[in-house]
């Protein structure tokens, strides 16, 4: 009888280097900002060529796990949700996402965020929401742009949930959705009404969060989302049109 | 009176190169797989130094918009949701996301996915769900692993919604959530019951999708999600423990 062997799974050495360093970062043993050993030192520790280490590090840089700073020293880079979100938003734009698709997801995520924030918002988080509300009222009176404050309001509600999975899931959508609403604020026939309705809804939501009133928070966030679509329709905008570009880009 | 000027916002030249190419990709004029001109040709067209072009391209590579292929020619790389999702999942692991956080988001996204899939699933998509269901029944009988089929089932439901924003938002959570359920399938005291309950729920969901019965689809996906947590609790697992690692990694 001849002995037979199962096929070996051999990873290229640079991938093994990549995975060894990734594992230390995932486990938390290497922390944000920590400096990595030099290429030479890593090559020695791993017992591989410097070129292998270099290829592994290139992969770490490409995945955003490591950044090269002044003097070319390598530092651990923990991706924050605000850093990854634009990449996901961009992927959505490239895949020709429509306003309706974004809105459908907001219709479920935003009311749930309001519910969870009701249970968990700290005093500091409620203060931040209050400040945002007053700034938005001032901007409405002054006729200055509301979009950034609107994006911030919804991000503050989401942050008050303390749910990192929710934050990472909704941020890329939020980056595209709220700026798409900008057109409503800018159209002469809708701007005053749209602005007032948004501020009014935010007021009800903040009041509900302060009162820890889950059902009112859910209800007003839901109404608020329905209102976005209604404004879009009233302005004769096509909700099935693709979102053409990233906000803030020419 | 002295003329005063507003502060100019000057971007470094390599960023302008990056943005010029990104814009062509976002607009769809440069498509997946398209080859970029050489560095020399780009430098000539943009009227900048080759080193500036090289720096701009480095940024494009880092953002995953461009990949370097054999012969070092540069090609446009359109990020697909399955490509970005592991990066977002990894960010969640690094930020020490808990099973409860993942579950909370699944509790809202998955039932909505079932509802939208009810309206929109094509015959081919229903067939794929059916096939998945039968494979899972066979795996249950054979005692082979169910996790990959479970992940696939929920991805198929999400794909049947045709909503690209939903797909991109839920995939990173799904990649962590369903494999975390694996422990239930593996524990001797829960495996048989857990497997049967999962297959049963999938059966009800597929039947509802075929019948275009929105309320039953929503109800059974909701029950199914509640069941995951119940199983977790019954096994004495801590739902607030952090998800320690990416699935499929040592």
Boltz contact constraints between the chains, C-beta under 6 A:
constraints:
  - contact:
      token1: [A, 26]
      token2: [B, 93]
      max_distance: 6.0
  - contact:
      token1: [A, 78]
      token2: [B, 94]
      max_distance: 6.0
  - contact:
      token1: [A, 79]
      token2: [B, 91]
      max_distance: 6.0
  - contact:
      token1: [A, 84]
      token2: [B, 88]
      max_distance: 6.0
  - contact:
      token1: [A, 84]
      token2: [B, 91]
      max_distance: 6.0
  - contact:
      token1: [A, 88]
      token2: [B, 84]
      max_distance: 6.0
  - contact:
      token1: [A, 88]
      token2: [B, 168]
      max_distance: 6.0
  - contact:
      token1: [A, 91]
      token2: [B, 79]
      max_distance: 6.0
  - contact:
      token1: [A, 91]
      token2: [B, 84]
      max_distance: 6.0
  - contact:
      token1: [A, 92]
      token2: [B, 165]
      max_distance: 6.0
  - contact:
      token1: [A, 92]
      token2: [B, 168]
      max_distance: 6.0
  - contact:
      token1: [A, 93]
      token2: [B, 26]
      max_distance: 6.0
  - contact:
      token1: [A, 94]
      token2: [B, 78]
      max_distance: 6.0
  - contact:
      token1: [A, 95]
      token2: [B, 164]
      max_distance: 6.0
  - contact:
      token1: [A, 97]
      token2: [B, 164]
      max_distance: 6.0
  - contact:
      token1: [A, 97]
      token2: [B, 165]
      max_distance: 6.0
  - contact:
      token1: [A, 101]
      token2: [B, 163]
      max_distance: 6.0
  - contact:
      token1: [A, 101]
      token2: [B, 164]
      max_distance: 6.0
  - contact:
      token1: [A, 101]
      token2: [B, 165]
      max_distance: 6.0
  - contact:
      token1: [A, 102]
      token2: [B, 165]
      max_distance: 6.0
  - contact:
      token1: [A, 104]
      token2: [B, 163]
      max_distance: 6.0
  - contact:
      token1: [A, 105]
      token2: [B, 165]
      max_distance: 6.0
  - contact:
      token1: [A, 105]
      token2: [B, 166]
      max_distance: 6.0
  - contact:
      token1: [A, 105]
      token2: [B, 169]
      max_distance: 6.0
  - contact:
      token1: [A, 108]
      token2: [B, 108]
      max_distance: 6.0
  - contact:
      token1: [A, 108]
      token2: [B, 112]
      max_distance: 6.0
  - contact:
      token1: [A, 112]
      token2: [B, 108]
      max_distance: 6.0
  - contact:
      token1: [A, 163]
      token2: [B, 101]
      max_distance: 6.0
  - contact:
      token1: [A, 163]
      token2: [B, 104]
      max_distance: 6.0
  - contact:
      token1: [A, 164]
      token2: [B, 95]
      max_distance: 6.0
  - contact:
      token1: [A, 164]
      token2: [B, 97]
      max_distance: 6.0
  - contact:
      token1: [A, 164]
      token2: [B, 101]
      max_distance: 6.0
  - contact:
      token1: [A, 165]
      token2: [B, 92]
      max_distance: 6.0
  - contact:
      token1: [A, 165]
      token2: [B, 97]
      max_distance: 6.0
  - contact:
      token1: [A, 165]
      token2: [B, 101]
      max_distance: 6.0
  - contact:
      token1: [A, 165]
      token2: [B, 102]
      max_distance: 6.0
  - contact:
      token1: [A, 165]
      token2: [B, 105]
      max_distance: 6.0
  - contact:
      token1: [A, 165]
      token2: [B, 173]
      max_distance: 6.0
  - contact:
      token1: [A, 166]
      token2: [B, 105]
      max_distance: 6.0
  - contact:
      token1: [A, 168]
      token2: [B, 88]
      max_distance: 6.0
  - contact:
      token1: [A, 168]
      token2: [B, 92]
      max_distance: 6.0
  - contact:
      token1: [A, 169]
      token2: [B, 105]
      max_distance: 6.0
  - contact:
      token1: [A, 169]
      token2: [B, 169]
      max_distance: 6.0
  - contact:
      token1: [A, 173]
      token2: [B, 165]
      max_distance: 6.0
